[in-house]
Amino acid sequence: MTVESSEQPDSNLREYLTAAHEDYLKTIYILANRGSKVSNSTLSNQLGVTPASATNMVKKLAELKLVTHTPYQSIKLTDAGQKVALEVLRHHRLLELYLHQILNIPLEEVHAEADRLEHVISESFEDAIADALGNPTLDPHGDPIPTREGHVDPVQGTPLDQAQIGRVYRLIRVLIQEPERLAYLGTLDLLPNAIVTIIERAPFQGPLLLEVNNVHHAIAHEMATHLIVAPIE
C-alpha cells in the first residue's frame, strides 16, 4: 500500500514543534506501519521515557490535532501528524544513507547521528542530499525513504525466521537499530543484499543455522524475526 497524505501541516504550527514532538510522531508512524498497537506504554518503551512523560506528550499532540487517542485504544496519527512524521522520516533516512554511503560512517553509527540531525536540516539541504544520492528509495537498512510528497513504497518480504529451509533468499531489510546488534550482524555479513539460506531450524524457537554468502553461521530466532528476506527466483 502506498502511503499518501494530501494535507499539508499548518506552517505556523510547524514552528512550534520541538524535536521531542517530531520524535513521537515518527515513532508512532514506524510502530503502526509495522503492525504494532501504539499505546503510551509502547511509546515509553520505544523512546526510553517514563509512562507519565509519554502520556503527557500524547495529550499535547492530541491538542495540536496531530494524533487521535481514546483511552485503551491505539494512538493514531491525523493527516497532519502523518505529514510531519513522513517529513522527519525522510530527513532521517536520507541522512543515514548519506552518512554511510558518502562519508563511510559504519552502519551501526548512522542511526544515532541521523537522530541528532534530522530536526535541523532545511528542505533545501534535504533536496541537495537527495540529488547527490540520485534520489534513492531505500536507506542503508533497506527501509523505504518517503518522497517529498509523502509517498512510501512498501518493501515486500518475509521475516527470516519464517523462510523456507533450503531456499535461497536475499536479505532486503534489517529492522534493527541498536549499534551492538548491528555491529554483530556486520560480522556475519547479515546486512542488506546478503545471500541467505536456512540450513537448519532448531525446534521451540531455537537458533537457525544459516549459509550467508557461502559461509555458515548460527543466529538466534529472535534476531531472525527482524531480518526481512525475499526469495531469489
Secondary structure per residue as TSV (DSSP state, phi and psi in degrees):
chain	resnum	aa	ss	phi	psi
A	1	M	-	360.0	135.7
A	2	T	-	-88.7	129.5
A	3	V	B	-92.0	130.5
A	4	E	-	-145.5	140.4
A	5	S	-	-129.2	123.7
A	6	S	-	-86.9	-17.1
A	7	E	-	-86.1	133.6
A	8	Q	-	-91.1	134.5
A	9	P	-	-65.0	147.0
A	10	D	-	-57.8	127.0
A	11	S	H	-62.3	-34.8
A	12	N	H	-68.0	-36.4
A	13	L	H	-61.5	-43.1
A	14	R	H	-57.4	-30.2
A	15	E	T	-66.4	-23.8
A	16	Y	T	-96.7	-4.7
A	17	L	-	-79.4	133.2
A	18	T	-	-94.1	173.4
A	19	A	H	-60.2	-35.2
A	20	A	H	-64.8	-44.6
A	21	H	H	-53.9	-49.2
A	22	E	H	-66.2	-37.1
A	23	D	H	-61.9	-42.1
A	24	Y	H	-64.2	-45.6
A	25	L	H	-62.7	-42.8
A	26	K	H	-63.2	-43.4
A	27	T	H	-66.4	-40.5
A	28	I	H	-59.7	-44.0
A	29	Y	H	-61.4	-47.9
A	30	I	H	-62.8	-46.3
A	31	L	H	-61.9	-46.4
A	32	A	H	-64.2	-38.5
A	33	N	H	-67.2	-23.6
A	34	R	T	-94.4	8.1
A	35	G	T	86.7	11.1
A	36	S	-	-86.2	146.1
A	37	K	-	-76.5	124.1
A	38	V	-	-93.2	113.7
A	39	S	-	-127.9	172.3
A	40	N	H	-59.8	-37.8
A	41	S	H	-70.0	-40.3
A	42	T	H	-67.0	-36.3
A	43	L	H	-65.7	-42.7
A	44	S	H	-63.8	-39.1
A	45	N	H	-67.5	-43.1
A	46	Q	H	-68.4	-37.7
A	47	L	H	-96.3	-6.6
A	48	G	T	69.7	37.5
A	49	V	-	-120.6	170.4
A	50	T	-	-74.7	153.6
A	51	P	H	-56.3	-36.4
A	52	A	H	-64.5	-40.0
A	53	S	H	-64.7	-41.4
A	54	A	H	-63.9	-42.5
A	55	T	H	-61.5	-44.4
A	56	N	H	-64.0	-41.4
A	57	M	H	-67.7	-40.4
A	58	V	H	-61.8	-39.2
A	59	K	H	-61.7	-42.2
A	60	K	H	-64.0	-41.9
A	61	L	H	-66.1	-34.9
A	62	A	H	-67.4	-39.5
A	63	E	H	-63.7	-31.9
A	64	L	T	-83.3	1.3
A	65	K	T	61.4	35.7
A	66	L	S	-100.9	-20.3
A	67	V	E	-138.7	161.0
A	68	T	E	-118.3	141.1
A	69	H	-	-151.4	122.9
A	70	T	-	-111.4	134.5
A	71	P	T	-48.7	134.1
A	72	Y	T	70.6	10.2
A	73	Q	S	-116.6	166.3
A	74	S	-	-67.3	147.7
A	75	I	-	-82.8	129.8
A	76	K	E	-126.4	144.7
A	77	L	E	-77.0	140.9
A	78	T	-	-79.0	175.2
A	79	D	H	-58.2	-42.0
A	80	A	H	-66.5	-40.8
A	81	G	H	-65.2	-39.0
A	82	Q	H	-66.5	-37.9
A	83	K	H	-60.7	-43.4
A	84	V	H	-64.7	-45.5
A	85	A	H	-58.7	-43.4
A	86	L	H	-68.8	-35.4
A	87	E	H	-65.9	-44.2
A	88	V	H	-65.3	-40.4
A	89	L	H	-64.5	-37.6
A	90	R	H	-62.0	-46.4
A	91	H	H	-54.8	-50.0
A	92	H	H	-60.5	-48.9
A	93	R	H	-74.2	-32.9
A	94	L	H	-64.8	-41.1
A	95	L	H	-63.6	-43.3
A	96	E	H	-57.8	-45.4
A	97	L	H	-66.8	-41.4
A	98	Y	H	-63.2	-45.1
A	99	L	H	-61.9	-40.5
A	100	H	H	-79.8	-45.7
A	101	Q	H	-82.3	-38.6
A	102	I	T	-94.9	-41.8
A	103	L	S	-96.6	-2.0
A	104	N	-	59.3	31.6
A	105	I	-	-78.1	133.6
A	106	P	-	-55.7	148.4
A	107	L	H	-56.6	-37.6
A	108	E	H	-70.5	-8.3
A	109	E	H	-106.3	-15.1
A	110	V	H	-73.0	-29.8
A	111	H	H	-62.7	-48.0
A	112	A	H	-65.0	-38.6
A	113	E	H	-65.2	-44.5
A	114	A	H	-65.0	-35.0
A	115	D	H	-58.0	-38.4
A	116	R	H	-74.8	-31.8
A	117	L	H	-94.3	-22.2
A	118	E	T	-61.5	-25.7
A	119	H	T	-86.3	-11.9
A	120	V	T	-115.1	-13.1
A	121	I	-	-76.4	148.9
A	122	S	-	-84.4	167.5
A	123	E	H	-66.8	-33.7
A	124	S	H	-68.0	-36.6
A	125	F	H	-68.2	-39.3
A	126	E	H	-57.3	-46.3
A	127	D	H	-63.2	-38.9
A	128	A	H	-64.3	-41.2
A	129	I	H	-62.7	-47.0
A	130	A	H	-59.4	-43.6
A	131	D	H	-63.7	-42.5
A	132	A	H	-64.1	-30.2
A	133	L	T	-92.7	-0.5
A	134	G	T	79.4	31.5
A	135	N	S	50.7	63.9
A	136	P	-	-71.3	160.2
A	137	T	S	-109.3	-12.7
A	138	L	B	-132.5	144.2
A	139	D	-	-88.0	179.4
A	140	P	T	-67.5	-15.4
A	141	H	T	-86.6	-6.4
A	142	G	S	89.9	6.7
A	143	D	-	-78.3	141.8
A	144	P	B	-70.6	140.0
A	145	I	-	-95.1	119.5
A	146	P	-	-60.0	146.3
A	147	T	-	-75.8	169.9
A	148	R	T	-60.4	-28.8
A	149	E	T	-86.5	-4.3
A	150	G	S	93.8	19.8
A	151	H	-	-88.8	141.9
A	152	V	B	-132.7	115.8
A	153	D	-	-82.6	128.3
A	154	P	-	-68.3	152.2
A	155	V	-	-101.6	111.6
A	156	Q	-	-88.6	127.6
A	157	G	-	-171.9	-175.9
A	158	T	E	-127.0	135.5
A	159	P	E	-57.6	139.8
A	160	L	G	-58.5	-33.7
A	161	D	G	-65.5	-17.9
A	162	Q	G	-101.6	2.1
A	163	A	S	-72.1	158.4
A	164	Q	-	-78.7	138.6
A	165	I	B	-65.3	134.1
A	166	G	T	86.3	-10.8
A	167	R	-	-89.0	145.5
A	168	V	E	-91.4	130.4
A	169	Y	E	-127.5	160.9
A	170	R	E	-110.6	131.4
A	171	L	E	-74.9	119.9
A	172	I	E	-112.5	-15.6
A	173	R	E	-156.5	138.1
A	174	V	E	-118.5	111.1
A	175	L	-	-92.0	46.1
A	176	I	-	-131.3	134.6
A	177	Q	-	-119.1	-16.6
A	178	E	-	-61.9	126.5
A	179	P	H	-55.9	-43.0
A	180	E	H	-64.5	-42.1
A	181	R	H	-72.7	-36.3
A	182	L	H	-64.2	-41.3
A	183	A	H	-62.0	-39.2
A	184	Y	H	-64.5	-44.8
A	185	L	H	-59.6	-36.0
A	186	G	H	-61.7	-36.2
A	187	T	H	-67.6	-21.9
A	188	L	T	-96.7	0.8
A	189	D	T	62.8	23.4
A	190	L	-	-90.8	70.4
A	191	L	S	-129.6	163.7
A	192	P	T	-48.5	136.4
A	193	N	T	86.9	-1.4
A	194	A	-	-66.2	146.7
A	195	I	E	-96.1	122.2
A	196	V	E	-129.0	137.6
A	197	T	E	-134.9	132.3
A	198	I	E	-80.4	122.2
A	199	I	E	-89.5	-40.1
A	200	E	E	-155.1	143.2
A	201	R	E	-121.5	117.6
A	202	A	-	-71.0	147.2
A	203	P	T	-71.0	168.2
A	204	F	T	57.1	44.1
A	205	Q	T	56.8	39.2
A	206	G	-	-80.0	-176.4
A	207	P	-	-67.4	159.8
A	208	L	E	-107.9	135.6
A	209	L	E	-94.5	121.6
A	210	L	E	-117.5	154.5
A	211	E	E	-108.1	117.1
A	212	V	E	-118.6	112.0
A	213	N	T	50.5	44.6
A	214	N	T	74.0	14.2
A	215	V	E	-123.6	140.1
A	216	H	E	-89.0	136.0
A	217	H	E	-143.2	155.2
A	218	A	E	-107.7	143.5
A	219	I	E	-140.3	143.4
A	220	A	-	-64.0	145.1
A	221	H	H	-57.5	-43.5
A	222	E	H	-60.0	-40.8
A	223	M	H	-68.9	-34.5
A	224	A	H	-64.4	-25.7
A	225	T	T	-66.7	-18.9
A	226	H	T	-99.3	6.4
A	227	L	E	-111.1	121.5
A	228	I	E	-102.6	128.9
A	229	V	E	-124.9	159.9
A	230	A	E	-132.2	137.9
A	231	P	E	-66.4	145.5
A	232	I	-	-96.3	115.3
A	233	E	-	-81.9	360.0
